[in-house]
Amino acid sequence: MKIKQSIYIILCISIVLLLGACQKTPDSVKEKAQKQQKAEDVQETEIKYVSIDHILDNQAEVFKKAYQNLTFQKTVHLEQPDSVSVLSMTIANPFTDKDKFADLCSVFFDTDAVRKEIVRMENLPEFPCEGIMAYNYSSGEDQNRATVSDSGFLACHKKNAQAFHDNLESICHVDWNENMDVVYDIGGEKVSIKESVDYVNNWCNTNWCALEPEYTYQVKTVYVCKAQDKGYYYCFDVCKFYQGMPFDDIDFYIDGDNIYIRNSLDVVMERKNELSFFRNNNNSYDIVKDTKHNDKLIGLEQAVLIVQEKMSGGQKFEIADVDLKYMIRSDMTEEEVIEKHTSYVAPGSPVTARPVWSFIIDYQAGADEEMNEPWPRKFINVDMITGEVLYRDSIE
């Protein structure tokens, strides 16, 4: 019964997190039209394509140029991807087996004794969706626990592990090389941001990669949080990179008929060189088809012009960063999910990952908005192949 209760709690938490991320986007672009600039003054953009070797051309000139509705902060940081594709994928079915799950748990909990405590959980009355759960580990008195679903959600918790980014003190943007030498007291020892990032990167690329070997892993953001007793602990936003380009790490939402899903890792460190919490968010994916587009892509300069045109008539945008990333969208609409009596995150469900230019805007949430993210962001995404624009106006 204790095992069932712990699994139930973990699954409920994951569902709440997932539903919290899937929220509808308001029609704010239209509502805010004509506030700060005239749309007729913006020249219509004719799409011009370049090869992957030239997508970052003329960066300095692009960011210094004056635009009617855009300015760029000095924090903008761009990395050249190795390749750009459209990825046809399915949600894992199943994600892993008992032995691989046991291998990861043995490393995380630093004991091989976990193997005899791992059980298969299926056809339980608490979980009417057959196949949604795969394996569970619970140490009983130690209160260490771990679970993995057939669709790829995985979480490992050590006893009394801190919740992710509670009591947030500050944010360090690793991809901006920001404050990497700053030191905090972590579990009674002095640990710099850089030391902790190096450890997490190595841990993920050594241990987690056994379960998702198609990716490499890199910490993007560190959240410094105040511990309940004394000192601090670190939370890490770890991006998954496919051939040099990361997947979206922002909690997404439902936009009309489209359902978007992030693909990243959450990690917590409360003691030096030791993890207390690890989570693979939502799902894992099997790549069914990799369609390369390295010879015909929208480059940075073209993407900026598209944003200027498509977002004209709205407010001014101060861009904190520009990311090249894969955005995952379910191939099923809300209506299809309801008709088929299934879930868009069910094992085997089809999704597509498309490459986008993502123009990131720092966002200060209003008093009436619920804060689900430690670093809320607005963004304007431009599809690197079609030029389609997707705007996220708020955290709602």
Phi, psi and chi 1 to 4 in degrees:
 res  aa     phi    psi   chi1   chi2   chi3   chi4
   1 MET       -  -39.2 -177.6   59.7   68.8      -
   2 LYS   -61.5  -38.7  -71.5 -176.7  178.3  179.0
   3 ILE   -63.5  -44.7  -68.6  177.4      -      -
   4 LYS   -61.5  -41.1  -68.3 -177.4  180.0 -179.7
   5 GLN   -64.6  -43.0  -70.7  175.6  -17.0      -
   6 SER   -66.5  -40.2   64.0      -      -      -
   7 ILE   -62.6  -42.8  -84.9  -78.8      -      -
   8 TYR   -60.5  -42.9 -179.1   75.4      -      -
   9 ILE   -62.9  -47.1  -68.4  170.3      -      -
  10 ILE   -61.0  -44.8  -66.6  171.9      -      -
  11 LEU   -64.4  -41.4 -176.9   61.6      -      -
  12 CYS   -61.0  -42.5  -72.9      -      -      -
  13 ILE   -60.6  -44.5  -69.3  171.9      -      -
  14 SER   -64.6  -38.4   67.0      -      -      -
  15 ILE   -67.0  -42.2  -69.3  173.3      -      -
  16 VAL   -61.0  -44.4  168.7      -      -      -
  17 LEU   -61.1  -41.2  -70.2  170.4      -      -
  18 LEU   -68.4  -45.4 -175.6   59.5      -      -
  19 LEU   -66.1  -33.6  -67.5  177.3      -      -
  20 GLY   -64.0  -28.7      -      -      -      -
  21 ALA   -82.1  -19.9      -      -      -      -
  22 CYS   -99.8   81.1  -62.6      -      -      -
  23 GLN  -125.4  153.4  -58.1  172.8   -1.1      -
  24 LYS   -77.3  150.1  -62.8 -161.6  174.5 -171.6
  25 THR   -97.1  132.3  -58.5      -      -      -
  26 PRO   -73.3  160.7   23.9  -30.0      -      -
  27 ASP   -85.6   50.8  -81.9  -26.3      -      -
  28 SER   -73.1  -24.9   16.4      -      -      -
  29 VAL   -62.0  -46.1  176.4      -      -      -
  30 LYS   -67.4  -41.0  -66.6 -180.0 -179.1  178.5
  31 GLU   -65.9  -30.6  -65.3  172.0    3.6      -
  32 LYS   -94.9    7.8  -65.2  177.9 -179.3  177.8
  33 ALA   -60.8  150.0      -      -      -      -
  34 GLN    68.1   16.8  -52.2  -57.8  -30.7      -
  35 LYS   -80.8  -43.3  -79.3 -170.1  175.7 -179.8
  36 GLN  -126.3  -15.7  -62.1 -161.5   34.2      -
  37 GLN  -152.2  166.3   63.7  -93.1  -10.7      -
  38 LYS   -97.7  125.3  -62.4  178.0 -179.2  179.0
  39 ALA   -64.9  -32.8      -      -      -      -
  40 GLU   -68.7  -14.4   60.0  -92.5   22.0      -
  41 ASP   -84.2   -6.7  -67.9  -21.2      -      -
  42 VAL   -98.2  123.7  178.9      -      -      -
  43 GLN   -71.8  137.7 -174.5  175.9   -1.4      -
  44 GLU   -65.8  137.4 -173.7  172.4  -15.2      -
  45 THR   -94.8  127.8  -58.7      -      -      -
  46 GLU   -93.3  124.0  177.5 -174.9   -5.8      -
  47 ILE   -68.9  128.1  -65.7 -178.0      -      -
  48 LYS  -122.3  138.5  -61.5  176.7 -178.0  178.1
  49 TYR  -107.9  153.8  -64.8   96.4      -      -
  50 VAL  -136.0  169.4  -63.2      -      -      -
  51 SER   -82.0  167.1   70.5      -      -      -
  52 ILE   -59.5  -29.6 -171.3  172.1      -      -
  53 ASP   -68.6  -13.2  -64.8  -29.5      -      -
  54 HIS  -121.0   11.5  -64.2  -76.6      -      -
  55 ILE   -69.8  -21.4   57.7  173.0      -      -
  56 LEU  -104.6   14.1  -59.4 -175.5      -      -
  57 ASP   -59.7  146.3  -76.6   -1.2      -      -
  58 ASN    62.8   35.2  -55.2  -41.7      -      -
  59 GLN   -56.2  -51.1  -73.1 -173.6   52.4      -
  60 ALA   -57.9  -46.0      -      -      -      -
  61 GLU   -65.4  -40.4  -66.1   82.6   -8.2      -
  62 VAL   -62.6  -44.6  168.7      -      -      -
  63 PHE   -78.5  -20.9  -65.9  139.3      -      -
  64 LYS   -87.1  -21.0  -72.6  179.1 -179.0  178.1
  65 LYS   -64.7  147.7 -174.5  177.8  176.8 -179.1
  66 ALA   -85.8  128.5      -      -      -      -
  67 TYR  -119.9  154.2  -58.6   95.0      -      -
  68 GLN   -67.0  -33.5 -168.8 -175.4   57.1      -
  69 ASN  -130.5   12.9   57.1   -9.1      -      -
  70 LEU  -134.9  139.8  -64.1  171.2      -      -
  71 THR  -135.3  152.4   57.8      -      -      -
  72 PHE  -119.5  129.9  -66.8   90.9      -      -
  73 GLN   -78.8  164.4  -62.4  178.9    9.9      -
  74 LYS   -71.0  -11.1  -66.7 -178.8  178.7 -179.9
  75 THR   -77.8   -8.0   49.1      -      -      -
  76 VAL   -59.1  127.8  172.3      -      -      -
  77 HIS  -137.0  127.1  170.8   76.5      -      -
  78 LEU  -120.9  142.6  -70.8  169.1      -      -
  79 GLU  -125.6  137.1  -66.6 -173.8    7.0      -
  80 GLN   -75.9  120.7  172.9   74.1   39.6      -
  81 PRO   -75.5  157.3   28.0  -33.9      -      -
  82 ASP   -76.5  -34.3  -58.7  -36.4      -      -
  83 SER  -157.6  156.9 -175.5      -      -      -
  84 VAL  -130.7  131.5  174.4      -      -      -
  85 SER  -138.5  168.4  -56.0      -      -      -
  86 VAL  -105.4  125.0  172.9      -      -      -
  87 LEU  -108.3  117.4  -58.7  174.4      -      -
  88 SER   -89.6  123.3  -61.7      -      -      -
  89 MET  -136.5  164.3  -52.7 -171.9  -64.9      -
  90 THR  -127.8  147.7   55.0      -      -      -
  91 ILE   -65.4  135.5  -66.5  175.8      -      -
  92 ALA   -49.4  143.8      -      -      -      -
  93 ASN  -159.2   89.9 -175.9   28.9      -      -
  94 PRO   -89.9  169.4   33.3  -34.5      -      -
  95 PHE   -74.7  -47.5  171.6   54.3      -      -
  96 THR  -151.2  179.1 -170.1      -      -      -
  97 ASP  -115.0  177.0   57.5   31.0      -      -
  98 LYS   -63.1  -40.4 -176.8  176.9 -180.0  178.7
  99 ASP   -65.7  -44.0  -71.9  -21.6      -      -
 100 LYS   -67.9  -38.4  -72.1 -175.7  179.1  179.4
 101 PHE   -62.7  -41.9  179.0   53.3      -      -
 102 ALA   -64.3  -38.3      -      -      -      -
 103 ASP   -59.5  -45.5  -70.2  -17.6      -      -
 104 LEU   -65.8  -44.5 -177.5   76.2      -      -
 105 CYS   -63.3  -36.9  -71.3      -      -      -
 106 SER   -61.7  -40.2  -64.8      -      -      -
 107 VAL   -71.4  -45.1  173.0      -      -      -
 108 PHE   -65.1  -45.5 -175.4   84.8      -      -
 109 PHE   -92.5   -0.9  -64.3  107.8      -      -
 110 ASP    56.8   42.7 -165.4   26.7      -      -
 111 THR  -159.4  138.7  174.1      -      -      -
 112 ASP   -84.4   -4.0 -152.0   43.7      -      -
 113 ALA   -67.4  -15.7      -      -      -      -
 114 VAL   -61.6  -27.6  -59.8      -      -      -
 115 ARG   -57.7  -41.4  -65.2 -177.1 -176.7  -82.3
 116 LYS   -77.1   -9.3   61.8 -177.5  179.3 -178.6
 117 GLU  -100.7   -3.5  -57.0  -66.4  -20.6      -
 118 ILE   -83.8  129.7  -66.5  174.5      -      -
 119 VAL  -128.4  153.1  -64.5      -      -      -
 120 ARG   -85.4  132.5  172.1   74.7  179.9 -178.1
 121 MET  -118.3  118.3  -49.7  -67.1  -72.5      -
 122 GLU  -158.9  157.8   59.0 -175.6  -11.7      -
 123 ASN    57.5   32.4  -61.8  -34.2      -      -
 124 LEU   -84.3  146.0  -63.5  176.9      -      -
 125 PRO   -62.3  -25.5   20.0  -31.9      -      -
 126 GLU   -69.5  -21.7  -66.3   94.5  -27.6      -
 127 PHE  -127.1   84.8  -50.4  109.7      -      -
 128 PRO   -66.0  -19.4   24.8  -34.6      -      -
 129 CYS   -80.5  100.4  -62.7      -      -      -
 130 GLU   -59.3  133.5 -177.5  178.5   -3.8      -
 131 GLY    91.4   -2.6      -      -      -      -
 132 ILE   -73.6  -27.8 -165.4  166.8      -      -
 133 MET  -105.6  148.7  -62.2  -52.4  -63.9      -
 134 ALA  -116.4  -71.7      -      -      -      -
 135 TYR  -136.3  153.0  -62.3  101.1      -      -
 136 ASN  -138.1  142.7  179.1   67.4      -      -
 137 TYR  -124.9  133.2  160.6   71.5      -      -
 138 SER  -142.8  129.1  177.2      -      -      -
 139 SER   -90.0    1.7   65.3      -      -      -
 140 GLY    75.8 -110.2      -      -      -      -
 141 GLU   -63.3  -34.9  -67.3 -177.7    0.0      -
 142 ASP   -69.9  -19.4  -70.0  -18.9      -      -
 143 GLN    63.5   18.2  -62.7  179.2   11.7      -
 144 ASN   -76.0  143.2  -67.8  -26.9      -      -
 145 ARG  -155.3  155.4   60.9 -165.8 -170.6  -82.4
 146 ALA  -153.6  151.1      -      -      -      -
 147 THR  -148.8  152.1 -170.3      -      -      -
 148 VAL  -142.1  137.8   61.0      -      -      -
 149 SER  -100.2  160.8   74.5      -      -      -
 150 ASP   -61.2  -26.8  -72.9  -34.6      -      -
 151 SER   -84.3   -6.9   60.8      -      -      -
 152 GLY   111.4   -5.7      -      -      -      -
 153 PHE   -67.5  129.9  171.8   81.3      -      -
 154 LEU  -140.9  136.7 -176.6  146.3      -      -
 155 ALA  -142.2  136.1      -      -      -      -
 156 CYS  -122.3  127.9  -64.3      -      -      -
 157 HIS  -125.8  128.3  -53.9 -113.8      -      -
 158 LYS   -88.5  161.4  -72.6 -176.5  178.9  174.7
 159 LYS   -52.1  128.8 -179.5  179.9  178.7 -180.0
 160 ASN    59.4   27.8  -61.6  -35.6      -      -
 161 ALA   -60.8  141.6      -      -      -      -
 162 GLN   -67.0  144.5  -65.8  -79.6   -1.2      -
 163 ALA   -70.5  151.7      -      -      -      -
 164 PHE   -63.8  127.4 -168.1   70.3      -      -
 165 HIS    48.5   33.6   61.4   64.9      -      -
 166 ASP   -72.6  151.9  -85.4   -0.6      -      -
 167 ASN    53.3   50.2  -56.3  -47.6      -      -
 168 LEU   -64.3  129.9 -180.0   64.4      -      -
 169 GLU  -104.4  -44.7  -72.4  -79.8  -44.0      -
 170 SER  -158.5  165.9   62.3      -      -      -
 171 ILE  -122.8  133.6  -61.1  176.0      -      -
 172 CYS  -117.2  120.4  173.1      -      -      -
 173 HIS   -89.9   98.1  -60.8  -79.4      -      -
 174 VAL   -63.6  -38.9  176.2      -      -      -
 175 ASP   -68.8  -11.6   53.3  -24.3      -      -
 176 TRP   -98.3    2.9  -60.7   -7.8      -      -
 177 ASN    56.3   46.7 -163.4   30.9      -      -
 178 GLU  -100.8  123.3  179.6 -178.1   69.8      -
 179 ASN    55.1   36.2  -60.1  -34.5      -      -
 180 MET   -68.0  -24.8  -64.0  -64.6  -73.2      -
 181 ASP   -92.3   -0.7  -66.7  -33.0      -      -
 182 VAL   -67.5  138.8  174.7      -      -      -
 183 VAL  -115.2  139.0  174.9      -      -      -
 184 TYR  -128.7  158.0  -70.6   89.9      -      -
 185 ASP   -82.6  109.5 -177.5  -31.1      -      -
 186 ILE  -113.9  107.8  -54.5  -64.3      -      -
 187 GLY    60.7   31.8      -      -      -      -
 188 GLY    90.8    0.7      -      -      -      -
 189 GLU  -124.1  149.6  -65.4 -173.2   74.4      -
 190 LYS   -81.4  122.1  -59.4  -62.9 -177.1 -178.3
 191 VAL  -134.1  123.6 -176.0      -      -      -
 192 SER   -78.6  160.0   71.1      -      -      -
 193 ILE   -56.5  -44.9  -63.1  -70.4      -      -
 194 LYS   -62.1  -44.4 -174.9  179.6 -174.0  -52.0
 195 GLU   -57.7  -45.5  -76.2  179.5  -72.2      -
 196 SER   -68.0  -39.8   68.0      -      -      -
 197 VAL   -64.6  -44.4  167.0      -      -      -
 198 ASP   -59.7  -40.7  -71.5  -15.1      -      -
 199 TYR   -65.2  -46.3  179.7   82.5      -      -
 200 VAL   -65.8  -43.1  172.1      -      -      -
 201 ASN   -57.6  -46.1  -76.2  -17.2      -      -
 202 ASN   -65.9  -41.1 -178.5   68.2      -      -
 203 TRP   -61.5  -46.4 -163.9   96.7      -      -
 204 CYS   -67.8  -42.3  -66.9      -      -      -
 205 ASN   -76.4  -13.2  -74.9  -70.9      -      -
 206 THR   -98.8  -41.8  -59.2      -      -      -
 207 ASN  -103.8  -51.8  -58.8  -57.3      -      -
 208 TRP   -68.3  -29.7  179.4 -108.5      -      -
 209 CYS   -62.6  -16.7   69.7      -      -      -
 210 ALA   -66.2  -25.3      -      -      -      -
 211 LEU   -95.8  -28.9  -65.1  175.2      -      -
 212 GLU  -132.4   74.0  -70.8 -171.5  -44.3      -
 213 PRO   -73.0  -11.2   26.5  -35.3      -      -
 214 GLU   -76.8  -10.1   62.3  -88.9   36.6      -
 215 TYR  -113.9  162.1  -53.2  138.1      -      -
 216 THR  -114.0  163.3   56.8      -      -      -
 217 TYR  -129.5  138.9  -57.2   89.8      -      -
 218 GLN  -151.5  128.2 -174.3  173.9  -40.7      -
 219 VAL   -65.2  130.5  172.7      -      -      -
 220 LYS   -99.4  -42.7  179.1  176.9 -178.0  177.7
 221 THR  -138.8  141.0  -47.5      -      -      -
 222 VAL  -116.0  129.1  179.5      -      -      -
 223 TYR  -105.4  117.9  -55.6  100.9      -      -
 224 VAL   -90.3  120.9 -179.0      -      -      -
 225 CYS  -121.7  148.3  -57.8      -      -      -
 226 LYS   -80.2  127.6 -173.8   70.5  175.3  176.4
 227 ALA   -73.7  157.6      -      -      -      -
 228 GLN   -67.8  -36.1  -67.3  178.4   -7.8      -
 229 ASP   -89.4  -67.0   45.3    8.5      -      -
 230 LYS  -159.6  165.2   62.5  178.1 -178.9  178.8
 231 GLY    75.0 -156.6      -      -      -      -
 232 TYR  -137.2  171.4  -62.4   86.3      -      -
 233 TYR  -141.7  159.1   64.5   96.4      -      -
 234 TYR  -108.1  139.8  -69.0  143.5      -      -
 235 CYS  -117.1  142.7  -62.2      -      -      -
 236 PHE  -125.5  133.6  -54.0   86.5      -      -
 237 ASP   -96.8  109.4  173.1   12.0      -      -
 238 VAL  -105.6  121.6 -176.9      -      -      -
 239 CYS   -89.2  145.9  -76.0      -      -      -
 240 LYS   -97.5  124.6  -58.2  178.4 -177.0 -178.7
 241 PHE  -106.1  129.4  -75.2   74.1      -      -
 242 TYR  -112.3  111.3  179.1   73.1      -      -
 243 GLN    50.4   46.6  -63.2 -176.2   -2.3      -
 244 GLY    88.7    1.4      -      -      -      -
 245 MET  -128.8  132.6 -165.3  158.5   78.2      -
 246 PRO   -82.6  160.6   31.4  -36.1      -      -
 247 PHE   -84.7  159.8  -78.0   84.5      -      -
 248 ASP   -61.9  132.0 -158.8  -15.0      -      -
 249 ASP  -107.4    4.9   66.8  -46.4      -      -
 250 ILE   -91.1  132.3  -59.8  176.7      -      -
 251 ASP   -58.5  125.2  -91.7  -25.1      -      -
 252 PHE  -103.3 -157.6 -134.1  143.3      -      -
 253 TYR  -159.0  178.7   56.0   96.7      -      -
 254 ILE  -101.1  129.2  -62.0  173.0      -      -
 255 ASP  -122.9   98.2  172.1   34.4      -      -
 256 GLY    66.1 -122.5      -      -      -      -
 257 ASP   -88.7   -6.6  -72.6  -25.5      -      -
 258 ASN   -94.5  137.3  -62.9  -43.8      -      -
 259 ILE  -117.8  122.9  -58.2  167.9      -      -
 260 TYR  -109.2  149.2  -60.5   87.7      -      -
 261 ILE  -136.5  131.6  -42.9  166.4      -      -
 262 ARG   -81.9  164.8   72.1  164.9  167.6  155.0
 263 ASN  -145.4   90.1 -174.1   23.2      -      -
 264 SER  -154.3  178.8   61.1      -      -      -
 265 LEU  -116.9  143.9  -55.4  174.2      -      -
 266 ASP  -112.1  132.7  -71.4  -23.4      -      -
 267 VAL  -136.6  144.3  176.9      -      -      -
 268 VAL  -126.6  136.0  174.3      -      -      -
 269 MET  -121.9  120.0  176.3 -173.8  -71.9      -
 270 GLU  -111.0  -13.8  -61.2  178.0   58.9      -
 271 ARG  -136.0  151.3  -61.9  178.1   63.5   86.5
 272 LYS   -57.5  132.8 -177.1  176.4 -179.0  178.5
 273 ASN    54.1   42.1  -65.8  -17.8      -      -
 274 GLU  -155.1  135.6 -178.5 -178.8  -28.8      -
 275 LEU   -99.9  139.8  -54.2 -175.6      -      -
 276 SER  -110.6  -16.0   60.2      -      -      -
 277 PHE  -149.1  137.9  175.0   80.4      -      -
 278 PHE  -144.7  134.8  179.2   95.4      -      -
 279 ARG  -144.2  129.5  180.0  174.0   62.1 -163.2
 280 ASN   -93.1  116.6 -177.5   40.4      -      -
 281 ASN   -75.1  125.2  -76.9  -65.9      -      -
 282 ASN    70.1  -67.9  -57.9  -25.8      -      -
 283 ASN  -153.1  172.1  -44.4  -72.7      -      -
 284 SER  -119.8  163.0 -176.8      -      -      -
 285 TYR  -133.4  141.4  -56.6   90.1      -      -
 286 ASP   -99.1  125.4  -63.7  -35.3      -      -
 287 ILE   -80.0  116.7  -61.9  174.5      -      -
 288 VAL   -89.6  -39.6  177.2      -      -      -
 289 LYS  -148.4  132.0 -174.5  177.6 -179.1 -179.6
 290 ASP  -114.4  103.5  177.7  -19.4      -      -
 291 THR   -99.8  108.4  -55.2      -      -      -
 292 LYS   -71.9  145.2  -57.5  -65.5 -175.2 -172.1
 293 HIS  -134.4   35.6  -76.0  -89.4      -      -
 294 ASN   -70.9  -16.3  -66.6  -28.4      -      -
 295 ASP   -96.5   -8.7  -65.0  -29.7      -      -
 296 LYS  -148.5   90.8 -170.0  177.6 -179.6 -178.8
 297 LEU  -133.6  154.9  -66.2  166.1      -      -
 298 ILE   -82.6  121.5  -68.6  172.0      -      -
 299 GLY   -83.6  176.0      -      -      -      -
 300 LEU   -55.6  -51.0  170.6   63.9      -      -
 301 GLU   -59.0  -43.1 -170.8  168.8   12.5      -
 302 GLN   -67.0  -39.9 -177.1   74.1   71.9      -
 303 ALA   -62.0  -40.4      -      -      -      -
 304 VAL   -63.6  -42.1  170.9      -      -      -
 305 LEU   -64.4  -36.9  -66.3  176.2      -      -
 306 ILE   -64.8  -42.8  -70.4  173.6      -      -
 307 VAL   -62.2  -43.2  170.8      -      -      -
 308 GLN   -59.6  -40.3  179.6  178.5 -127.0      -
 309 GLU   -74.0  -52.3  176.6 -163.4  -16.7      -
 310 LYS   -70.5  -27.8  -60.0  -59.1 -177.9 -178.0
 311 MET   -98.6    9.6  -57.8  -55.8  -65.5      -
 312 SER   -66.4  150.0   62.1      -      -      -
 313 GLY    87.7   -3.7      -      -      -      -
 314 GLY  -107.7 -162.1      -      -      -      -
 315 GLN   -77.4  172.9   69.6  -91.4   39.7      -
 316 LYS   -74.1  145.1  -65.8  -81.9 -171.7  178.9
 317 PHE  -120.9  123.3  -60.7   99.2      -      -
 318 GLU  -101.6  110.5 -173.2  173.1   -3.0      -
 319 ILE   -87.9  119.5  -53.2  -58.1      -      -
 320 ALA   -84.2  -29.8      -      -      -      -
 321 ASP  -160.6  161.6 -155.8   -1.4      -      -
 322 VAL  -127.7  119.9 -179.8      -      -      -
 323 ASP  -110.2  143.1  -68.1  -22.9      -      -
 324 LEU  -101.8  122.7  -65.9   86.8      -      -
 325 LYS  -153.0  166.7   62.9  175.8   63.1  172.0
 326 TYR   -97.6  128.4  -76.6  110.5      -      -
 327 MET  -107.3  121.5 -179.8  179.3   67.1      -
 328 ILE   -92.3  130.0  -63.1  178.0      -      -
 329 ARG  -129.9  133.6 -178.3  170.4   66.5 -169.5
 330 SER   -64.0  142.5  172.4      -      -      -
 331 ASP   -81.1   -5.9  -70.4  -10.0      -      -
 332 MET  -104.6  139.2  -66.5 -169.5  -63.3      -
 333 THR   -84.1  168.2   64.1      -      -      -
 334 GLU   -57.7  -40.7  -76.0 -173.8  -84.8      -
 335 GLU   -63.6  -41.8 -176.2  177.5  -10.5      -
 336 GLU   -66.1  -38.0  -70.9  171.7  -28.8      -
 337 VAL   -60.7  -43.1  167.2      -      -      -
 338 ILE   -68.2  -44.1  -65.8  171.3      -      -
 339 GLU   -62.6  -37.2  -72.7  177.9   -7.5      -
 340 LYS   -89.3    1.0  -64.7  178.6  179.8  179.3
 341 HIS    51.7   48.6  -57.5  -74.8      -      -
 342 THR  -133.9 -165.0 -174.8      -      -      -
 343 SER  -130.5  146.9  165.6      -      -      -
 344 TYR   -70.3   -9.7   65.3   90.6      -      -
 345 VAL  -107.2   12.7  -64.9      -      -      -
 346 ALA   -68.7  147.2      -      -      -      -
 347 PRO   -52.2  134.1  -27.0   35.8      -      -
 348 GLY    88.8   -6.9      -      -      -      -
 349 SER   -67.2  140.7  -61.6      -      -      -
 350 PRO   -82.1  140.9   30.2  -34.1      -      -
 351 VAL  -140.3  163.7  -57.7      -      -      -
 352 THR  -129.5  135.1  -60.9      -      -      -
 353 ALA  -106.8  121.3      -      -      -      -
 354 ARG  -113.7  144.3  -63.4 -165.5   61.6   86.9
 355 PRO   -80.7  135.6   30.1  -33.9      -      -
 356 VAL  -137.0  152.8  -61.9      -      -      -
 357 TRP   -86.0  126.3  -70.7   98.1      -      -
 358 SER  -117.9  112.6 -170.3      -      -      -
 359 PHE   -92.0  108.7  -64.6   82.9      -      -
 360 ILE   -90.5  134.4  -54.2  -62.4      -      -
 361 ILE  -123.9  120.3  -54.1  155.3      -      -
 362 ASP   -58.5  143.6  -83.9  -12.8      -      -
 363 TYR  -133.9  123.6  179.4   60.8      -      -
 364 GLN   -98.3  108.7  -64.3  -63.7  -36.5      -
 365 ALA   -67.2  144.9      -      -      -      -
 366 GLY   -74.9  165.5      -      -      -      -
 367 ALA   -63.8  -25.6      -      -      -      -
 368 ASP   -91.4    4.0   58.2  -23.0      -      -
 369 GLU  -103.5  137.6  -66.1  176.1  -61.8      -
 370 GLU   -78.6  129.7 -176.8  179.4   -5.7      -
 371 MET   -92.7  108.2  -76.5  -70.6  -67.1      -
 372 ASN  -103.6  -11.6  -66.7  -40.1      -      -
 373 GLU  -123.1  143.7  -60.5  179.5   47.7      -
 374 PRO   -71.3  -27.6   26.3  -35.5      -      -
 375 TRP  -130.5   84.2  178.0   30.0      -      -
 376 PRO   -69.6  138.5   25.4  -32.5      -      -
 377 ARG  -135.4  139.8  -72.0  158.7  -78.2  179.5
 378 LYS   -93.1  160.9  -63.9 -168.6  -68.2 -173.9
 379 PHE  -158.3  158.1   58.8   76.9      -      -
 380 ILE  -120.7  116.7  -53.9  163.3      -      -
 381 ASN  -102.8  134.8  -77.4   -5.0      -      -
 382 VAL  -119.3  119.2  178.3      -      -      -
 383 ASP   -61.3  128.5 -169.4  -67.1      -      -
 384 MET   -72.8   -7.9  -66.0 -179.0   68.5      -
 385 ILE  -113.2  -46.3  -61.5  167.5      -      -
 386 THR   -95.7  -22.2   66.2      -      -      -
 387 GLY    82.8    3.8      -      -      -      -
 388 GLU   -61.6  139.0  178.9 -175.7    0.1      -
 389 VAL  -110.0  134.1  174.4      -      -      -
 390 LEU  -127.6  124.9  177.9   64.7      -      -
 391 TYR  -116.0  127.3  175.5   44.8      -      -
 392 ARG  -106.5  115.2 -176.0 -162.5 -166.9 -162.4
 393 ASP   -90.0  -27.4  178.0   73.1      -      -
 394 SER  -155.2 -179.3   73.9      -      -      -
 395 ILE   -85.3   -0.1   61.6  174.6      -      -
 396 GLU   -78.1      -  -67.2 -178.2  -22.1      -
